[in-house]
Amino acid sequence: MKAVRFSAFGPPPDVVQVVEESPAPLKPGEARLAVLATPINPSDLLTLSGEYGVLPKLPATPGNEGVGRVVEVAGSNAVAVGDLVFLPLGSGTWRTHVTAPAAQLLPVPPGLDLLQASMLLINPPTAYLMLRQFVTLQPGEWVVQNAANSAVGRYLITLAQVMGLKTVNVVRRQELVDPLKAQGADVVLLDTDELPQQVRAATGGAKVRLGIDAVGGESARRVGDCLSTGGTLVNYGAMSGKGPQLSAAASIFKDVTLRGFWLTRWLRDAPREEQNATLARLAELMAVGTLQAPVDGTYPLERIQDAVKRALEPGRNGKILLTPNPAA
């Protein structure tokens, strides 16, 4: 058995290595899973570089989600050998095998593509909950978001369509405009100082009560300036390396509110019934092909440096996935 390990924080390609692991005997109630697919998310890269909000004790194995197949069970009828299940969140999934309490494992619904299913537990709920938790929007209303070409951004475009909402999508590069429009984005604009005026023109002056920010810094300020009086800007990332900010005009004269979203907090605080219902709804949309994310490439565990380098490249088209046991 093998695992990706890092013993220091730093540039992600420089700190990751593949090490051999000796399998420990299963305790009663545990199951061993062969990892089939696990994504490289921005939070993983920030953890490796030491910039994430919560950092593990070192040495550690990265990876927070994925899918696996049960290969061994000890003293439990909750799962059976051969079952496809979601890997437990935060279980260090960049490895060939994961051990977990059998009773806590969630089955992968029939009909889901395994690569798509491996990305279900973090980014789709993030997009879904940001659209629903902060502002009660009605069909036909507008949402503005930056980093619209990110995984969360693309999911948000699709989910907004399902909810009957319209989206203004902000990107940094012109070549991203047409692909996002092809996906269903109503408006795609470049992230410039003229953004607030362009949003007003594109929406016909309609109220924009919800903004979504993954970048922070000046980009967050520009999105905040697009919002109507009493609007809410929800921040869930800091891709620029800077925290989110609002202009004086937005905060003082338009009473725009800045809120934060962290999926880990929702998983900690939300009732299990709410979590299960949310994931079930997203799985339904994924099973019928409505909710999909592009995959730029898949890599075996042994090519972890190449995979991480590619995940850091700004020009890639989709998510990078690790496939430690593609034939399991």
Secondary structure, DSSP 8 states (H G I E B T S, - for coil): -EEEEBSS-S-HHHH-EEEE-------TTEEEEEEEEEE--HHHHHHHHT-SSS---SSB------EEEEEEESS-SSS-TT-EEE--TTS--SBSEEEEEGGG--B--TT--HHHHTTSSSHHHHHHHHHHHS----TT-EEEESSTTSHHHHHHHHHHHHHT-EEEEEES-GGGHHHHHHHT-SEEEE-STTHHHHHHHHHTT--EEEEEESS-HHHHHHHHHTS-TT-EEEE---TTSS-B---HIIIIIS--EEEE--HHHHHHHS-HHHHHHHHHHHHHHHHTTSS---EEEEE-GGGHHHHHHHHH-TT--SEEEE-S-TT-
